[in-house]
């Protein structure tokens, strides 16, 4: 009996990942309604259910592109940055204090 070699073959399939831009492109194509979802899915190599999911996500989150949340995220980012800078300053101070107490030089 002859054995088949599995050398060079992988039993697991690598998962593909799509960028946000690619998902948006596929979802926008589905929103146009010019072609069936199955045709769009086969063109981009995804399952039709995935196209439907991305289309729904696009519709649900479309308002965020024009809403006030963009400003809030920038404000939140600035607050977080200030908090982190304050923490860095505190840690540098504590570090120098410990070095001084231990008699270590900078």
Secondary structure, 3 states (H helix, E strand, C coil): CCCCCCCCCCCCCCCCCCCHHHHHHHHHHHHHCCCCHHHHHHHHCCCHHHHHHHHHHHHHHHHHHCCCHHHHHHHHHHHHHHHHHHHHHHHHHHHHHHHHHHCCCC
